[in-house]
């Protein structure tokens, strides 16, 4: 039975779905990060596979394209010994007019044990979680502008890996915050884990002042936003936003908010630079920074597999 | 009900003597987390073996994952040596059903192909559910199924046993 308080948790407070970081207690986030550490070492073994999800079927349902996220979920599920099915939903059932819940009902009849869902509509994974059988688990792989919890968690894993502790950290999230489900998940996670200060940095059109209600410091000036930061999370500037008159041009954005070596010098000398990918060189980040010694963009990808293994194994082991 | 008293330090001395007789000079000690890891650490020191002992966790190969979920895995397997062609001596504090031993043997083989695997335990409490037998045991005891036997280690490194009724 789904708990009324938070549909992600069972009556014992254990994680059964991962839909959003919002509302998850610190202990659950810490459990995921600790477990991910174990799985990171699995990737260094002779046999890079453990049998926790042996005999289980994981269905990757990507109603929206994302090669990288789908691939890392697929690798994670396979390293847990699950059978993985990738469904190109956008081009099949939905195109023929089948409703989301009918698609889920049909796949459930094929004995799916877990759905990994990416959908353009915020809340779609919640809807699915409310309708699946008690033994079926749902992971949100990004829904609309709402949440991308595994990206948020892998960002937290990366920060903890390099900085150990959150309590003294200043974290600057730079770019298109308002449209970013990654930013939202990061902000909730950083707040729960107790980061000292979270800054949302970008132009007024992409970082509205009311974001302060989420407990962040809003900065419309890049220098102010990244000065003395320990962690800088650059977001991808989504090209589709450019057409909506939210920005004058990509060149203008780079001039003001693109991360260059000169701007990075304002942050702490040991600051790390993160990015959820794919990066747009010369739009939000300079190549010298993306490839520089402070960049941890590629380790983020590696940690992402371990974090997704942790999420899938934890929820699969808990009953509704 | 009679209270079972186990002198863990005396049992350790017994285990040390048996392991000394059993262990090949080129053997590596691998302790099963957590009690077995403490024993392996001390045996390794008392036997004057070179290098470091290994620690192994059953968490990723447990057969009760479906009902109990993922157990605490913040102390994962750490084998500071290659195990291919080595004689591995697994150490555990309490041997009961044998399921943990089965899980850690699977875990061990994820790292390579040892020449042999031998098991030494401080206490064998019977109740085996799998065909697993230790090569060395300091004591055999009989306990009702609702009692749990767990090794503890104080700050000075001295061992004692806790018996809990669950």
Boltz contact constraints between the chains, C-beta under 6 A:
constraints:
  - contact:
      token1: [A, 34]
      token2: [B, 74]
      max_distance: 6.0
  - contact:
      token1: [A, 35]
      token2: [B, 73]
      max_distance: 6.0
  - contact:
      token1: [A, 38]
      token2: [B, 73]
      max_distance: 6.0
  - contact:
      token1: [A, 38]
      token2: [B, 76]
      max_distance: 6.0
  - contact:
      token1: [A, 41]
      token2: [B, 76]
      max_distance: 6.0
  - contact:
      token1: [A, 45]
      token2: [B, 110]
      max_distance: 6.0
  - contact:
      token1: [A, 45]
      token2: [B, 111]
      max_distance: 6.0
  - contact:
      token1: [A, 46]
      token2: [B, 111]
      max_distance: 6.0
  - contact:
      token1: [A, 46]
      token2: [B, 112]
      max_distance: 6.0
  - contact:
      token1: [A, 47]
      token2: [B, 110]
      max_distance: 6.0
  - contact:
      token1: [A, 50]
      token2: [B, 60]
      max_distance: 6.0
  - contact:
      token1: [A, 52]
      token2: [B, 65]
      max_distance: 6.0
  - contact:
      token1: [A, 313]
      token2: [B, 70]
      max_distance: 6.0
  - contact:
      token1: [A, 314]
      token2: [B, 70]
      max_distance: 6.0
  - contact:
      token1: [A, 317]
      token2: [B, 65]
      max_distance: 6.0
  - contact:
      token1: [A, 317]
      token2: [B, 69]
      max_distance: 6.0
  - contact:
      token1: [A, 317]
      token2: [B, 70]
      max_distance: 6.0
  - contact:
      token1: [A, 318]
      token2: [B, 69]
      max_distance: 6.0
